[in-house]
Amino acid sequence: MAENPEDHIVIGVASRPHPAETVNGDAYAVHWWNGLCRIAVIDGLGHGKDAAAASARAVEVLAAHPELDPAEALRRCHAALAGTRGAAMSVARIDAARHELVYAGIGNVEARIWQRGKHERLIVYRGIIGSAMRTVRPFTVQLADTWTFLMHSDGISTRADLQAPGIPPAADPTTLAEAVLQAFGRQHDDAMAVVAMSNGTVAAGPAHDATTAI
């Protein structure tokens, strides 16, 4: 029986809209394709319905093309978001079998990875998906057997730390995402945190296997 690559990665999400809004301008998308897991976080500029419309358009593009690598996914979304408010966006593709994560980001969607007793903040480039995007430069991170990966919109402070006081140790990814949102969320914007981790290090949280916008 072939090994199921989805058994190796678990993902959790926590989000909320701007306190004065009923719709969320932040969105995420998770897709599995050919043994690879692709995760995207999209932050429509500002908040409210126009921000949500921009993020929703990006989610539609990603849903239609689960095979795209992070750089090409950003380029396709950049073209599709022309005429919208635009968005910040980061995309990661995880190959659990090869212990490899490929990442690319434009704007202020942040990402960090914890492994081997330390953590690394991944590089994002300036720009706006839909209006002003520089050359996309993806880069590759080699993954240890156990790792935890966080992506979040700018409604979460750049100080977000999975090892901070009050963040539960050895928690499932949904609990971690909710703890990040609670501890580091900003009250003046939409906010979203997505946590992915290698399975076997914690109790498995809900695995998201389809595109979802929140």
N, C-alpha and C positions, 0 to 999 in steps of 0.2 A: 504493500500500500504506500502510495506517495506521501511524503511528509507535507503537511499543510503549513505554508509560511505564515498564515495568520495566527498560528499557535504561538509564535515567537514574540509578538508585539501586542501590547494592550494600550488603549488610548482612553483618556478621560477629558471632559470639557466642562468649563464653567463660564458663564457670561451673564451680563445684564446690560440693558440700555442706559443711556443718559437718564438721570432721575426725572427729567422733565419730559421725556419722550415715551411713547408706547411701542416704537419699533427700534430695532437695534441695527446700527450701521456697521457693526462688526459681524463677520461670518467666518465659517470654517468649512473645509471640504476634506474628506478622507476617501481615498479610493485604493483598491487593490487591483493590480494588473500584472499578470505574468509573474507572480511571486514577489512583486514589489509593492511597498506601501507608500503612497504619496499623501502628504499632509500639507494643506495650505491654510493660512490665516489671512483674511482680507479685512482691511480697515477703511471703509468708505470715509472720505474726508469730511470732517465735521461730525454732525449727528443728525438724526431725524430721517424723514422719508427719502431725501435725495441721497444721503449717505447709504441708506439701506438699498436703494435702487442700484447704485454703483456696485456694491458688494454682491447683490443678487445676480447681476450680469456676469460678474467674474465666476460665480459659482456655476452658472449655466455653461460657461465655456469649459470649465474643468470637468463637469459631469459629461459633457459630450466628447471629451478627449482624455480619458484616463491614462492613455499611453504616453502623454507628453512628459518629457523630462522637465526639471524645475525651470531651466532657462527658457525653454520653448513655451512652457505654460505661462510664464510672465509675458513673453512677447505676444502670444495670442490674446491674453487678457488686455494688454496695452492697446492693441488694435480694437478690440471689442468695446472698450470703455471710452473711446473717443466720443466726445459730446456729453459725457456724464460729468459728475463732480470729480471723479477720479478716486484713486485709492492708494494706500500703501499695502504692500503684499509681500509675503515671504512663502516660499515653497520648499519643502524637504521631501526627498525620496529615500526610503530606507530599504536596503537589500540585506535582510537578516542572514541569508545564507552566506553572503560574502563579507559580512560584518562591515558594511559601508553605508555612510549617509552622505548624500549629495544635496547641497543647499544653495539657494539663491534668494536674494531679497532686495526690494526697492522700497524705500521709505522707512517709516519708523515702526515696523513690526519686528520685534526683537526675538532672538532665539539664543538659548544656552543649552549646553549639554554637560551632565555630571557623569564622570566615569573615572575609574582608577584613582579614586581619592581626591580628585580635583575637578574644577569646572572650567569651561571655556565659553566665552561669549562669541557668537558667530557674527561675521561681518555682513552688514547691509549697506547698500549704496543709496545716495540721495536720489530723489526723483519722485514722480507721481505716475502711477499706472493710469494711462488714459490721456496724459498730456505731455509729460516731460520725463522720458526714461533714457538713461544712459546705457552704454553697452553692458549687457548682463554678464557677470563673471561668477559662475558657480564654482564652488570648491567642495572638496571631499574630505570627510572626517572618517578615520578608521575607528570602528566601534569595538569596544571590549565585549566580553561575554555578558556583562551586566552594565546597563547604562540607563540614564533618565534624561529625557529631552523635553524642554519647555519652549513653547512659542506663545507670544502674547502681543496684543495690540498696545497702543500707547495710552490706553485707559488703565493700564497696569504700570506702576513705576518701574523704571529701569533698574532700581535697586532690588527687584524681586529675586529672592534666593530660596531655593528649596531646603537649605540647611539653616534658615533663620529661626530664631526662637519662635515657638508657636506653630511652626509647620510640623505636622506629625511625621515622625520617622517611619520608614518601611510601610507607608500607606499605599493604598491602591491609587491609580492615576486620577480617578474622579475626585477622590478626597483631596489629593494634592492640588489639583486645579482649583477646587473650591477654596482651599486654604490660601492659595496665592491670591485669588480674587478678593477674599476677605481681608487679608493682611496688607496687600499692596495696591488694591484698586483705588482709582481716583474718582472723586465724586462729580467731576465736571465733564465727563465724557462717557461714551460707551466703553465697555471693558470686556475682554475675552482672554482666557488662558486655556491652552491645550497642552496636555502632558502625555507623552508617549514613553513607554519604557519596555525594556526586554522582559518577557514573561519568565516566571520562575523566581524573580527577586522579591515579588510581593504577591498577595492575592490578586487574582485577575479582576480588573474592573470591567465595565461594559466595553466591548469592542465595537467601534463604529466602522461599518463596512460600506457605507454609502454616503453620498454627498449630503450635507446638512447645512442649512443656513439658520442662524439663530438671531 
